[in-house]
Structures are given as C-alpha cells and as structure tokens.
Amino acid sequence: MGIKDQFQDKAQDLADKAKGSMGDKGDQARDRASQAQDEASERSSQAPDEAQDAAQEQRDKFDRDYDA
C-alpha cells in the first residue's frame, strides 16, 4: 500500500466519520423539533381552557360585586 492509498483511505475515513456525525446531529435536531411541536400543541389545547376559566372567574367576580 502506497502513501497515496493511505491518504485516500484516511480521507475516506474522515469523510465517513463526518457524515455519521452530521447524521446524528440531524436526528437530534429532528427529535428536538418534534418535541417542541408536541409541547406547543399541548399548550394550545390548554390555552382555551385557561381562557374560559379566567372569563368565568371574571363573571363570578362581577356577579359578586353586583350582588353586594
């Protein structure tokens, strides 16, 4: 095996390692994005309930003030 072959093999190894590393980073990014999307979806489903609770609380407060 000549020096040229050794450099080519080393270059190929480094290229493969870089591709593998980038693949892992992409998978991690997709996982984080999916998790963030799930959390946002959960929050948006909770928001209407919280708004309704706050509105009901204000109506109750108004009713108590009006009755007094």
VENVEN-V887793 format. One record per residue. N is the residue number from 0. RES is the residue in one small letter. PSI is psi in radians with two decimals (999 if undefined). OMEGA is omega in whole degrees, -180 to 180 (* if undefined). Layout:
n=N res=RES psi=PSI omega=OMEGA
n=N res=RES psi=PSI omega=OMEGA
This chain:
n=0 res=m psi=2.22 omega=-178
n=1 res=g psi=3.01 omega=179
n=2 res=i psi=-0.69 omega=180
n=3 res=k psi=-0.76 omega=179
n=4 res=d psi=-0.67 omega=179
n=5 res=q psi=-0.74 omega=178
n=6 res=f psi=-0.68 omega=179
n=7 res=q psi=-0.73 omega=178
n=8 res=d psi=-0.76 omega=179
n=9 res=k psi=-0.73 omega=178
n=10 res=a psi=-0.71 omega=179
n=11 res=q psi=-0.73 omega=178
n=12 res=d psi=-0.78 omega=179
n=13 res=l psi=-0.69 omega=179
n=14 res=a psi=-0.74 omega=178
n=15 res=d psi=-0.72 omega=179
n=16 res=k psi=-0.72 omega=179
n=17 res=a psi=-0.73 omega=178
n=18 res=k psi=-0.73 omega=179
n=19 res=g psi=-0.73 omega=179
n=20 res=s psi=-0.74 omega=179
n=21 res=m psi=-0.61 omega=177
n=22 res=g psi=-0.74 omega=178
n=23 res=d psi=-0.73 omega=180
n=24 res=k psi=-0.69 omega=179
n=25 res=g psi=-0.70 omega=178
n=26 res=d psi=-0.74 omega=179
n=27 res=q psi=-0.71 omega=180
n=28 res=a psi=-0.73 omega=178
n=29 res=r psi=-0.70 omega=179
n=30 res=d psi=-0.77 omega=179
n=31 res=r psi=-0.70 omega=180
n=32 res=a psi=-0.71 omega=178
n=33 res=s psi=-0.74 omega=179
n=34 res=q psi=-0.74 omega=179
n=35 res=a psi=-0.69 omega=179
n=36 res=q psi=-0.71 omega=178
n=37 res=d psi=-0.75 omega=179
n=38 res=e psi=-0.71 omega=179
n=39 res=a psi=-0.69 omega=179
n=40 res=s psi=-0.72 omega=179
n=41 res=e psi=-0.75 omega=179
n=42 res=r psi=-0.70 omega=-178
n=43 res=s psi=-0.53 omega=178
n=44 res=s psi=-0.44 omega=179
n=45 res=q psi=-0.50 omega=-175
n=46 res=a psi=-0.80 omega=179
n=47 res=p psi=-0.66 omega=179
n=48 res=d psi=-0.75 omega=179
n=49 res=e psi=-0.67 omega=179
n=50 res=a psi=-0.72 omega=179
n=51 res=q psi=-0.70 omega=178
n=52 res=d psi=-0.75 omega=179
n=53 res=a psi=-0.71 omega=179
n=54 res=a psi=-0.74 omega=179
n=55 res=q psi=-0.68 omega=178
n=56 res=e psi=-0.72 omega=178
n=57 res=q psi=-0.70 omega=177
n=58 res=r psi=-0.74 omega=179
n=59 res=d psi=-0.74 omega=179
n=60 res=k psi=-0.75 omega=179
n=61 res=f psi=-0.78 omega=180
n=62 res=d psi=-0.74 omega=179
n=63 res=r psi=-0.74 omega=179
n=64 res=d psi=-0.68 omega=-177
n=65 res=y psi=-0.64 omega=-180
n=66 res=d psi=-0.46 omega=-175
n=67 res=a psi=999 omega=*
